Amino acid sequence: MDEFLSKIENFIFDILGLILPGFIFLGVLVIPLSLVDITQIPCKELDNSYILSELSTISNLFKNYWNEKSNIIIISIIILAYLLGHFVKVFSIIKYEILVAVFDKSINKLVAYLYSLVKSMFGWIYQKMFNESLFSTKGYSWLKDLFKPIKNTLSKIFTFKSEDYFTDNTSLRTECITIINTRLSTNYPDKWYSLYKFSTVITNQESIKSMAAFFLAKYNLYRSLAFIFMFAAFYYNIFFNASAKYTSSEIHKLSLLILITTGVLWFTFHYKYKRYWTLCGNETLVSLYYFLNKKNVNDK
């Protein structure tokens, strides 16, 4: 029974992490076919645009072969979605690694430094002019509360590295390492990935009920979707520019809304990815802490 449930979990993990993102990515690629009549675009224009040329090829394949080989096309789409799911997963990881290096480790630190510098400068000027601290005034407190949601939102948009677990549970990590080293008479590395893998093995071997696997599947899905809709924003922008002459006025008016929607969806899944990354790590840490202290809990 446990083996059957494990296979079901792996199957669900593949669906959420690979097949579903693959189908969504395919959908994003072919949606432009419903927004413009490719057959009305001159061949010269198609040749000048890689996107329009590829869309024309896809459109012709469906028109010429769907009636005769629909089963083969459906099977090919499923296989392609699965393969594209792998592509999306790998490049979503690379995307976040690059953005962490560009923003979290570079631009964000520079912005924080400049903000601190400007804040100190205004504080010094105010102190000299009014002989009191700017940061203790009611006006500063009111402005701070007013702009706090904006600051938090900007931080969520331009921060790409998430906490491995809730910072309030840092003491649990320290205690887990201490208990492991005491019981095993070893010097287990105080590295989060090592502790995470140790907890995963314990959870599986001891059949501890945990939501970590569910959160893992979720954050993989949301990371892939964040990549897809970031790609979609650039893809649709290029498409609308290339097909501007041949889209209807109604579609042309909707183009801005479509681009805004893809941007909002990117932010949504970007935020949810970071949240479920933290939830997965936190669930793993708490599960390990529970196991290591299970005897004490039961005795009470």
DAKALIN-V485943 format. One record per residue. N is the residue number from 0. RES is the residue in one small letter. SS is DSSP state (2 for helix, 1 for strand, 0 for the rest). NEAR is the number of other ideal C-beta (glycine too) atoms within 8 Angstrom. D_CENTER is the distance of its C-alpha to the mean C-alpha in Angstrom with 2 decimals. Layout:
[[N;RES;SS;NEAR;D_CENTER] [N;RES;SS;NEAR;D_CENTER]]
This chain:
[[0;m;0;4;33.37] [1;d;2;6;30.79] [2;e;2;6;30.37] [3;f;2;7;29.96] [4;l;2;8;27.26] [5;s;2;8;25.47] [6;k;2;8;25.63] [7;i;2;8;24.34] [8;e;2;9;21.29] [9;n;2;8;20.68] [10;f;2;8;21.24] [11;i;2;9;18.79] [12;f;2;12;16.18] [13;d;2;9;16.98] [14;i;2;9;16.85] [15;l;2;11;13.45] [16;g;2;13;11.89] [17;l;2;12;14.11] [18;i;2;11;16.56] [19;l;2;11;14.74] [20;p;2;16;12.03] [21;g;2;16;15.17] [22;f;2;9;17.16] [23;i;2;10;14.75] [24;f;2;15;14.61] [25;l;2;12;18.40] [26;g;2;8;18.75] [27;v;2;12;17.08] [28;l;2;8;19.52] [29;v;2;9;22.60] [30;i;2;8;22.29] [31;p;2;12;24.25] [32;l;2;10;27.20] [33;s;2;4;27.70] [34;l;0;8;27.75] [35;v;0;11;30.47] [36;d;0;6;33.52] [37;i;2;11;33.09] [38;t;2;5;36.77] [39;q;2;6;37.94] [40;i;0;12;36.39] [41;p;0;5;39.01] [42;c;2;5;38.59] [43;k;2;6;38.82] [44;e;2;11;35.77] [45;l;2;12;33.82] [46;d;2;7;34.81] [47;n;2;6;33.69] [48;s;0;10;30.10] [49;y;2;5;28.00] [50;i;2;11;25.68] [51;l;2;15;28.75] [52;s;2;10;30.54] [53;e;2;8;27.86] [54;l;2;12;27.59] [55;s;2;11;31.38] [56;t;2;8;31.44] [57;i;2;10;29.06] [58;s;2;11;31.16] [59;n;2;8;34.36] [60;l;2;8;33.21] [61;f;2;9;32.50] [62;k;2;7;35.78] [63;n;2;6;37.88] [64;y;2;10;36.67] [65;w;2;9;35.10] [66;n;2;4;38.46] [67;e;2;5;39.78] [68;k;2;7;36.81] [69;s;2;8;34.31] [70;n;2;6;33.84] [71;i;2;8;33.09] [72;i;2;11;30.59] [73;i;2;8;28.75] [74;i;2;8;28.69] [75;s;2;8;27.55] [76;i;2;9;24.64] [77;i;2;9;23.53] [78;i;2;8;23.90] [79;l;2;10;22.15] [80;a;2;13;19.14] [81;y;2;11;19.01] [82;l;2;9;19.39] [83;l;2;12;16.82] [84;g;2;16;14.33] [85;h;2;10;15.13] [86;f;2;9;14.88] [87;v;2;14;11.40] [88;k;2;14;10.28] [89;v;2;8;12.33] [90;f;2;9;11.48] [91;s;2;12;7.68] [92;i;2;9;8.97] [93;i;2;8;11.57] [94;k;2;10;9.65] [95;y;2;11;8.02] [96;e;2;8;11.56] [97;i;2;8;13.23] [98;l;2;10;11.55] [99;v;2;11;12.22] [100;a;2;9;15.71] [101;v;2;8;16.28] [102;f;2;12;15.18] [103;d;2;11;15.09] [104;k;2;8;18.05] [105;s;2;9;19.96] [106;i;2;8;19.68] [107;n;2;11;18.62] [108;k;2;9;21.51] [109;l;2;8;23.86] [110;v;2;8;23.02] [111;a;2;8;23.52] [112;y;2;8;26.79] [113;l;2;8;28.03] [114;y;2;8;27.25] [115;s;2;8;29.18] [116;l;2;8;31.96] [117;v;2;8;32.37] [118;k;2;8;32.28] [119;s;2;8;34.98] [120;m;2;8;37.03] [121;f;2;9;37.15] [122;g;2;11;37.92] [123;w;2;8;40.76] [124;i;2;8;42.18] [125;y;2;11;42.14] [126;q;2;11;43.83] [127;k;2;6;46.55] [128;m;2;6;47.18] [129;f;2;5;47.25] [130;n;0;5;47.84] [131;e;0;8;45.03] [132;s;0;8;41.38] [133;l;2;10;38.95] [134;f;2;6;36.32] [135;s;2;6;38.77] [136;t;0;9;39.57] [137;k;2;5;38.61] [138;g;2;6;37.44] [139;y;2;10;34.85] [140;s;2;8;33.68] [141;w;2;8;33.45] [142;l;2;8;31.50] [143;k;2;8;29.11] [144;d;2;7;28.40] [145;l;2;6;28.24] [146;f;2;8;25.62] [147;k;2;8;23.57] [148;p;2;6;21.18] [149;i;2;7;20.74] [150;k;2;8;20.17] [151;n;2;8;17.56] [152;t;2;8;15.67] [153;l;2;8;15.94] [154;s;2;8;14.79] [155;k;2;11;11.53] [156;i;2;8;11.09] [157;f;2;9;12.36] [158;t;0;11;11.26] [159;f;0;10;8.52] [160;k;0;6;10.04] [161;s;0;9;10.17] [162;e;0;8;13.43] [163;d;0;8;14.23] [164;y;0;12;16.22] [165;f;0;7;17.95] [166;t;2;6;20.26] [167;d;2;4;23.14] [168;n;2;11;23.18] [169;t;2;8;23.84] [170;s;2;6;27.45] [171;l;2;10;26.54] [172;r;2;12;25.08] [173;t;2;8;28.29] [174;e;2;10;30.48] [175;c;2;13;28.86] [176;i;2;11;29.51] [177;t;2;8;33.03] [178;i;2;10;33.85] [179;i;2;12;32.65] [180;n;2;11;34.73] [181;t;2;7;37.71] [182;r;2;6;37.83] [183;l;2;7;37.20] [184;s;0;5;39.13] [185;t;0;6;36.48] [186;n;0;4;34.33] [187;y;0;11;30.86] [188;p;0;5;28.32] [189;d;0;5;26.52] [190;k;0;6;23.21] [191;w;2;8;20.13] [192;y;2;6;19.24] [193;s;2;9;22.93] [194;l;2;15;23.09] [195;y;2;12;20.00] [196;k;2;8;21.68] [197;f;2;11;24.98] [198;s;2;13;23.68] [199;t;2;10;22.16] [200;v;2;8;25.59] [201;i;2;12;27.46] [202;t;2;14;25.48] [203;n;2;7;26.21] [204;q;2;6;29.79] [205;e;0;7;30.79] [206;s;0;6;29.09] [207;i;0;9;27.51] [208;k;0;3;25.69] [209;s;0;9;22.13] [210;m;0;7;18.92] [211;a;2;13;16.96] [212;a;2;9;16.78] [213;f;2;7;15.58] [214;f;2;12;12.77] [215;l;2;10;12.00] [216;a;2;12;11.94] [217;k;2;12;9.78] [218;y;2;14;6.90] [219;n;2;12;7.54] [220;l;2;12;7.75] [221;y;2;13;4.77] [222;r;2;14;2.86] [223;s;2;14;6.18] [224;l;2;13;6.58] [225;a;2;13;4.59] [226;f;2;12;6.85] [227;i;2;13;9.57] [228;f;2;14;10.04] [229;m;2;10;10.08] [230;f;2;10;12.57] [231;a;2;12;14.26] [232;a;2;12;15.06] [233;f;2;8;16.91] [234;y;2;11;18.34] [235;y;2;13;19.83] [236;n;2;9;21.16] [237;i;2;9;23.02] [238;f;2;11;24.19] [239;f;2;13;25.64] [240;n;2;7;27.39] [241;a;2;9;28.87] [242;s;0;14;30.02] [243;a;0;8;31.10] [244;k;0;5;34.76] [245;y;0;9;34.33] [246;t;0;11;32.07] [247;s;0;5;33.85] [248;s;2;5;34.07] [249;e;2;6;32.11] [250;i;2;10;29.15] [251;h;2;10;29.48] [252;k;2;8;29.30] [253;l;2;8;26.15] [254;s;2;11;24.38] [255;l;2;7;23.35] [256;l;2;8;22.10] [257;i;2;10;20.02] [258;l;2;12;18.47] [259;i;2;8;17.83] [260;t;2;8;16.33] [261;t;2;12;13.79] [262;g;2;10;12.96] [263;v;2;8;12.80] [264;l;2;11;10.59] [265;w;2;13;8.06] [266;f;2;10;8.47] [267;t;2;8;8.56] [268;f;2;13;5.34] [269;h;2;13;3.85] [270;y;2;9;6.66] [271;k;2;11;6.62] [272;y;2;14;3.96] [273;k;2;12;6.27] [274;r;2;9;9.07] [275;y;2;12;9.15] [276;w;2;12;9.00] [277;t;2;13;11.97] [278;l;2;11;13.54] [279;c;2;13;13.68] [280;g;2;13;15.30] [281;n;2;11;17.51] [282;e;2;12;18.70] [283;t;2;15;19.55] [284;l;2;16;21.44] [285;v;2;10;23.32] [286;s;2;14;24.28] [287;l;2;14;25.75] [288;y;2;11;27.52] [289;y;2;10;28.99] [290;f;2;11;30.28] [291;l;2;10;31.86] [292;n;0;9;33.58] [293;k;2;8;34.28] [294;k;2;6;38.01] [295;n;2;7;38.27] [296;v;2;8;36.47] [297;n;2;6;38.80] [298;d;2;5;41.87] [299;k;0;4;41.27]]
